[in-house]
Amino acid sequence: MIHHTVAIALLLAALGPSSAGAQTPAQSTASPQPKTFDEAVRQTRPNTMRERPRPSTQVAVLDLMLDADAGRLRAARLEGMRVVSANAPKVFERSRGSWEVRLLGRGEAVSYRIPNPLEDIEVENPPDSAAPFSQARPSGPVAVQLIVPLARKGQALDVQRIEIVDTVSGRTVVETAVRR
């Protein structure tokens, strides 16, 4: 019993404000008021100010123009394609989506799925609505930018062509050579 009492007394002494280095909570947590926006960001989000990892791979940026009629694809064209150094999105584990992105080259073909962008558009409902968003069925031109990784697991793929296929219709949406 005496052993427990001594342990409790030592614990209270260590936690109490009478210890030599104790500060009041206001003193220990207070930070000087920031004078600039940059200082405020540094104080509130230290992780945002760390140096970002350098891009280790390349990605293809595809600028597509999709012509839609009530959410259905009528035509698609490639407006532009460029290869840039960037950290690639993690897409190869995706198995959902009605579009398949195929990376074709000298080696084994690699592919992954993405949702059809025309079926993945939501609009905000009025404030008094039961649901916050509704699905939209666009008509007319819809600009879509697609980021396609040219590496997998840190290893560059020898991608020479990118093909996007609508797996529901079997139709090739767009196909392009990769120009580096």
N, C-alpha and C positions, 0 to 999 in steps of 0.2 A: 504494500500500500504506500509506504514511504517512497519507494522507487517511482511509482506513478505520479505522486505529488511533486517530486523533484523535476521530473520530465516536463510536467505541465508548467511549473514555475519557470523553467529555462525557456520554454517555448513562448510564454507570455513576455518574458524579459526581452527576447529577441524581436518580438513583434511590436513591443510598446514604443512610444515616442521618446522614452527616456534614454534610448541608446545614443551613443555619441554622434553617429552620422545620420540620425533620423531627420527627415524633412516632412513638412506638412504636405498633404496630397496636392495642394495648389502649387507649391513650390516645385515639386518633382515633375508634374505633368505640363506646366505652363510653358509655352513656346513664345518667343517674341512675335509680335504681330508682323505679318509679311508686308513689305513695302511695295512689292511688284507682283504681278501675276505669276511670273516664273518662280518666285520664292514661295508663293502659295501652293503651287503645284508640287514643288520639292517637299514641302512640309506635309501635304496631305497624301501624296502618292509617290513615295520614293521609288517604287518599281518603274514608274513611267520615265524616270530620268536616267535609268541605267542605259548603257550602250546596248543597242540592239545587235543581235547576231548578224554577222555579215552574210550576204547571200552566198549559198554554196552550190547552187544548181541554176539551171535555166528553165524558164517557162515560156510557152508561146501564148501571146495575148491575141485572141481572135475577136475582132469587132464584127458582129453579125447584124444584119437587118432582116428581121422576120416579117413577112407580110401575112397578117392574120385575118380571118373572117370568123367572127363569133368564137374566138378561141381555137380555131383550127388553122393549121399551117397551110397556106396556099403556096408560098414560095419563100426561099431563103437565099441570101447572097452574102458573100464575104466582102465586107467593106475594107478590111485591112487585117494584116497579120504581121506581128513583129516578135522577135525573140529577145528576151531581156533576162538579166541575172536577177534572180529573186529566190526566196525560200518558197518552195512549192507547197501548194495545199495538199493535205493528206486525203487523197481521193480513192486510192486503189482498193480499199476495203469496202467501198460502197457497192451494194448489190440492189439498190432500189432506184427506180426512175425509169421512165419509158424511153429515154434517149441513151444510147451507148456511144461513148467516146473511144475510138480505136486509134491506137498509136502503132503505126506500121513502119517497118524498116527492115534492115538486114537480118536482125535477130527475130526472136519469137514475138508475135503480136501481143500487145498488152492492151487491156480495155478496162473501163469502169463505167458505172451508170450515173446519170444525173436526171433530175426531173425535167420534163418538158417545160421550158420557161413560160410558154403561153398558158400552161395549166397551173402555174405557181405564182399568180399575181393576185394580191389581196388589196382591197380598198377599205378604208376606215368607215364604219357605219356611224349614223348620227348618235349623239350621246344617249338618247332615250331608247335605243335599240337593245334587244336582249343579248345579241352577240356583238363583240367589239369590231369584228371584221367580216367581210364577205368576199367570196371568190369572184374575180372579174374575168370576163371573157372578152379579150381585146379584139378590136377590128381595126385594120389599118397597119401601118408600119410600127414595129416594136424593135428598138435597139437593144441588143444584148451583148455584153462583153463576157467572154469565157476565158478563164485562165487554165491552161493545160500544162501540167508538169511534163518536163522532158527528162526526168530522172525518177528512179524508184529506189527507195531505201538508200539514198545517198549516192547511187551509181547512175551515171548518165546512160540514157537509153539512146540507141542510134535511130532516132525517129526521123524518118524521111517524109512521111505523110500523116496527116491527121484526118480522120473520117468520123463524122457524126451521123449516126443512123437512128431513125425512129423505129424502135423495135415493135411497136404496135402495127404500123403499116408496112414495115420493111423498107421504107423509102430512105435513101441517103439524103440527109438534110443539107450537108455541106462537106466538101472534101478539098483539102489544100495541101500543097507541098510545103515543107518546112524550110524556109530560107533563112540561113544564119548569116 
